[in-house]
């Protein structure tokens, strides 16, 4: 059995390994490419992984045949997301929250009712594989050949624990719809040094919510935000024209030092994150669950399976789910 702490740690370790191998040159090159582009193989591989992991979570939930089983898995992944937030693994946090917000999972009303009735001990953080009553072995099925027995109890109610519904609501508030709030906060985090004071904001991270003004390394940043900033900066001109200044002619151009300073600030923080590893012991068994093949890996099959599990009743123009 694998607790939420162990799953969150291994997910972070898996993402961080891929992130740390990305050369800096790929961050500052032309980023308007698609997954599989040979000009940026390491960044493309990281993007491909970021697209696959949410599908793994969605498929794992959809493979459960009962609302109780799906609800316990949903609650388990909410707890995993909570652990990811606690260890500054923001990219993994967005992948898990994004999977739970997908159409195929979000519409499973009966499953969410089961999940919302669960609780977990929010203050028990660490790498102990048995730190939670939830377990990843429930992702296994008969076709996997591992022969592990499914935990019949799943995530137990804890009298003094954090309710899954409250935890999920707080995670959504932290990330924002579609990750917009976390995206905005990361934009502030990756801001260049203050022009007036000259003091860098790349170490204390005061912009991240819940950081207490002193969030420290290690950190797995929400890479989509930094890449979006770099893409926007890449579209700016490398030079600026001097217009209306009597000391220069209109034909003279100067380097856009503001663009260079902003790019350098972002890349420096990314490099700092790459060079500060998480002290996590790898877990080969959990890695197997993250890498093995699942049945529903594309959005079309996921939604079809979701409708099969909880059908939609069409009443004229109104559509309601069967309860």
Helices and strands as residue ranges (DSSP letters): H 4-20, H 24-28, G 38-40, H 41-62, H 67-86, H 90-100, H 103-106, H 109-116, E 119-120, G 136-139, G 142-144, E 162-163, H 164-175, G 177-179, H 180-189, H 223-234, E 239-241, E 253-255, H 257-274, H 284-291, H 299-309, E 312-315, E 318-321
